[in-house]
Amino acid sequence: MAKEVKRVYPFRASTFGWYKFIEPVLTNNLYTTTFVEVPFFNMKKVVDTFNDYLNNQKKIHTLCQAQHAYVEEILKLPKPEQIMDEIIEDEKKEGFEHDKGNTRFII
């Protein structure tokens, strides 16, 4: 199957592309420090990177620290309930009547 592939474009979120689509979200985003990216079709680089992050304690430790720092930042964010309560309070201030029992949110 791989031999049949004629051209592959950069991708991150799926093999359908999205590279440029999600670039603004990932630029200067602490999330991108929690993992390592390597060229998908550069097998030597992929294997070398796997070996590094399986065996190099310094690299493992550095990546774990970045992941921990990211989790700590996420935990500082307001909880969904708090956000929804603030939205409801703001709407009440603007005169919007809210009925918690009948409201449906489509996500």
Backbone bond lengths (Angstrom), bond angles and torsions (degrees), N, CA, C in turn:
res aa  C-N    CA-C-N  psi(-1)  N-CA   C-N-CA  omega(-1)  CA-C   N-CA-C  phi
1 M - - - 1.444 - - 1.530 111.13 -
2 A 1.332 117.56 -43.26 1.465 120.39 -178.65 1.523 111.32 -60.56
3 K 1.309 117.40 -33.21 1.466 120.56 179.72 1.521 111.69 -67.40
4 E 1.322 116.69 -22.92 1.457 121.01 -179.90 1.524 112.27 -79.69
5 V 1.317 117.95 -16.93 1.466 121.97 -178.36 1.519 109.00 -71.74
6 K 1.327 115.73 123.70 1.463 121.38 -178.51 1.526 112.62 -94.22
7 R 1.331 116.97 -36.12 1.455 121.00 -177.42 1.526 109.01 -152.13
8 V 1.315 115.47 137.28 1.467 120.92 176.19 1.514 107.38 -126.85
9 Y 1.322 115.52 129.83 1.455 121.42 178.48 1.527 109.14 -94.80
10 P 1.332 117.39 157.45 1.472 119.43 178.58 1.525 111.09 -56.38
11 F 1.316 116.28 140.56 1.453 120.28 177.02 1.510 109.88 -145.25
12 R 1.314 115.47 156.76 1.463 122.44 176.15 1.517 110.78 -131.54
13 A 1.318 116.74 -57.26 1.461 120.74 -173.46 1.520 112.70 -81.88
14 S 1.302 117.26 -28.51 1.459 120.84 178.11 1.519 107.95 -161.98
15 T 1.295 115.61 168.15 1.470 119.44 179.14 1.523 111.78 -74.79
16 F 1.337 117.42 0.23 1.460 120.91 176.95 1.531 111.75 -86.72
17 G 1.305 116.81 5.51 1.458 119.90 179.19 1.503 111.94 109.66
18 W 1.303 116.25 -118.83 1.457 124.69 -179.89 1.525 112.44 68.82
19 Y 1.316 117.87 6.09 1.455 120.64 -177.69 1.524 110.75 -58.84
20 K 1.318 116.75 -53.50 1.471 120.49 -179.98 1.522 111.52 -73.77
21 F 1.329 117.00 -30.47 1.460 121.55 -178.17 1.528 111.58 -61.83
22 I 1.340 117.37 -43.24 1.466 119.41 -177.10 1.530 113.19 -97.07
23 E 1.328 116.92 -0.54 1.470 120.13 -179.75 1.531 112.50 -55.26
24 P 1.347 119.94 -45.64 1.479 118.97 179.97 1.530 112.81 -61.29
25 V 1.301 117.45 -31.79 1.467 120.62 179.82 1.525 110.76 -72.39
26 L 1.312 116.68 -34.19 1.460 120.38 -176.04 1.528 113.86 -87.80
27 T 1.314 117.75 -18.50 1.458 121.04 -178.92 1.528 110.01 -64.80
28 N 1.322 116.12 127.43 1.469 123.35 -178.90 1.531 112.22 55.08
29 N 1.318 116.74 34.56 1.454 122.28 -178.87 1.527 108.73 -104.55
30 L 1.322 116.48 125.66 1.464 121.90 -179.14 1.528 111.80 -56.24
31 Y 1.333 116.60 -27.84 1.472 120.94 179.01 1.527 111.94 -55.60
32 T 1.333 117.00 -36.06 1.468 119.79 -175.93 1.526 112.87 -70.48
33 T 1.319 117.76 -8.59 1.471 119.85 176.18 1.524 111.57 -88.10
34 T 1.345 117.10 -3.26 1.466 120.75 -174.93 1.519 113.34 -92.79
35 F 1.310 117.67 0.76 1.460 121.60 -179.98 1.520 109.26 -150.27
36 V 1.313 115.61 171.66 1.464 121.80 -179.61 1.518 108.31 -117.45
37 E 1.312 116.66 135.33 1.462 121.40 175.61 1.513 109.38 -105.72
38 V 1.307 115.49 137.79 1.468 121.28 174.64 1.524 108.81 -136.95
39 P 1.338 117.10 153.47 1.465 119.76 178.15 1.534 110.51 -61.66
40 F 1.305 115.72 124.94 1.461 123.14 -174.01 1.528 113.44 -57.01
41 F 1.322 117.20 -40.24 1.457 120.72 -175.22 1.522 113.59 -97.59
42 N 1.308 118.24 7.53 1.460 121.20 175.17 1.530 106.57 -96.95
43 M 1.328 115.49 84.56 1.457 121.08 -171.70 1.527 112.08 -58.65
44 K 1.321 117.95 -38.89 1.460 119.88 179.48 1.522 110.36 -62.07
45 K 1.315 116.52 -45.05 1.465 120.76 179.89 1.536 110.70 -64.04
46 V 1.323 116.72 -40.42 1.468 120.42 178.72 1.526 110.26 -62.43
47 V 1.319 116.96 -49.10 1.474 121.08 -178.53 1.519 110.45 -64.38
48 D 1.334 116.81 -44.05 1.467 119.82 178.82 1.534 111.57 -61.09
49 T 1.317 116.05 -40.08 1.465 119.97 179.91 1.522 110.92 -68.07
50 F 1.328 116.75 -42.99 1.471 119.67 174.84 1.524 110.49 -57.07
51 N 1.313 116.64 -47.03 1.468 120.05 179.59 1.519 111.69 -61.15
52 D 1.329 116.54 -42.09 1.468 120.35 177.90 1.522 111.51 -57.88
53 Y 1.332 115.68 -48.05 1.462 119.09 -174.17 1.526 113.35 -84.31
54 L 1.292 116.29 -2.07 1.470 120.42 170.69 1.526 111.60 -97.93
55 N 1.336 116.52 -25.99 1.459 119.92 -171.21 1.524 116.36 -122.75
56 N 1.308 118.76 -23.83 1.461 121.52 -176.05 1.534 108.74 -88.54
57 Q 1.309 116.18 102.66 1.467 121.16 -175.03 1.522 112.85 -60.55
58 K 1.312 117.69 -34.31 1.462 120.07 179.49 1.529 110.28 -66.00
59 K 1.326 117.14 -44.76 1.461 120.39 178.93 1.528 110.97 -66.36
60 I 1.311 116.00 -40.96 1.471 120.32 177.69 1.522 109.70 -60.24
61 H 1.328 116.84 -46.58 1.460 121.85 -178.83 1.533 110.87 -62.77
62 T 1.319 116.75 -43.84 1.467 121.27 -179.64 1.529 110.49 -61.99
63 L 1.326 116.92 -44.29 1.459 120.78 179.30 1.529 110.54 -65.73
64 C 1.303 117.39 -41.46 1.470 120.87 178.03 1.524 111.24 -62.65
65 Q 1.329 116.95 -39.60 1.469 120.11 177.29 1.524 110.92 -62.35
66 A 1.336 116.53 -42.40 1.463 120.51 179.26 1.524 110.31 -63.77
67 Q 1.318 116.79 -40.98 1.465 120.66 178.51 1.526 110.66 -64.64
68 H 1.315 116.53 -42.14 1.461 120.58 178.89 1.535 110.58 -63.46
69 A 1.319 116.94 -43.41 1.470 120.99 179.27 1.525 110.23 -61.75
70 Y 1.320 116.83 -39.77 1.468 120.41 179.04 1.530 110.73 -64.31
71 V 1.319 116.71 -46.21 1.466 120.69 179.15 1.528 110.34 -60.09
72 E 1.317 117.27 -42.15 1.465 120.77 178.96 1.526 110.99 -60.27
73 E 1.321 117.63 -40.06 1.470 120.87 178.65 1.525 111.02 -67.77
74 I 1.305 117.08 -40.77 1.468 121.03 178.89 1.527 110.33 -63.00
75 L 1.315 116.78 -40.16 1.464 120.43 -178.96 1.530 112.61 -66.46
76 K 1.334 117.00 -17.81 1.464 120.93 177.15 1.530 112.67 -79.83
77 L 1.326 116.84 -14.55 1.462 120.35 -178.52 1.525 110.64 -69.29
78 P 1.324 116.88 152.04 1.462 118.98 177.14 1.529 110.73 -64.43
79 K 1.311 115.67 148.94 1.454 121.69 178.59 1.534 109.21 -73.24
80 P 1.330 118.17 153.15 1.471 120.65 179.83 1.528 113.26 -54.51
81 E 1.331 116.87 -38.68 1.465 119.87 179.78 1.521 111.00 -62.01
82 Q 1.327 116.05 -40.27 1.460 120.66 179.40 1.530 110.12 -65.13
83 I 1.297 116.66 -42.38 1.469 120.87 179.09 1.523 110.23 -62.19
84 M 1.338 116.52 -46.75 1.460 120.18 -179.63 1.527 110.84 -63.67
85 D 1.319 117.35 -41.51 1.469 120.16 177.84 1.523 111.20 -60.82
86 E 1.337 116.82 -40.10 1.463 120.30 178.75 1.525 111.18 -66.52
87 I 1.322 117.04 -39.06 1.468 120.47 177.56 1.523 109.80 -62.79
88 I 1.329 115.77 -45.46 1.466 120.25 -179.98 1.522 110.81 -62.46
89 E 1.325 117.39 -43.33 1.469 121.14 178.57 1.523 111.01 -62.12
90 D 1.336 116.95 -42.71 1.466 120.44 178.34 1.523 110.96 -62.44
91 E 1.331 115.94 -39.97 1.469 119.27 179.86 1.524 110.87 -68.15
92 K 1.320 117.22 -36.38 1.471 120.49 177.39 1.517 110.21 -63.29
93 K 1.323 116.86 -40.30 1.468 121.19 178.95 1.526 110.80 -62.86
94 E 1.339 116.30 -29.56 1.458 120.82 -179.87 1.519 111.75 -89.76
95 G 1.345 117.71 3.93 1.448 121.58 177.10 1.512 114.49 88.95
96 F 1.306 118.57 10.52 1.466 121.98 179.19 1.516 109.48 -83.66
97 E 1.338 116.55 124.49 1.463 120.64 177.68 1.519 109.13 -81.73
98 H 1.297 115.91 133.86 1.457 120.77 -177.67 1.511 110.32 -122.85
99 D 1.316 115.64 128.65 1.459 121.88 177.30 1.518 107.18 -115.55
100 K 1.337 117.38 100.78 1.472 121.60 -176.06 1.521 112.71 -56.03
101 G 1.325 117.29 -32.87 1.452 120.33 -175.26 1.523 113.65 -72.86
102 N 1.322 119.22 -26.19 1.449 121.16 -174.71 1.530 114.36 -111.60
103 T 1.282 116.93 -1.69 1.464 120.13 -178.12 1.519 109.94 -78.89
104 R 1.311 116.31 135.52 1.460 121.74 177.05 1.527 108.08 -120.84
105 F 1.300 115.81 131.85 1.454 121.06 176.32 1.521 107.78 -108.04
106 I 1.303 116.60 127.24 1.457 121.00 178.73 1.513 107.95 -102.09
107 I 1.320 114.81 121.70 1.468 119.67 -178.57 1.511 108.50 -120.09
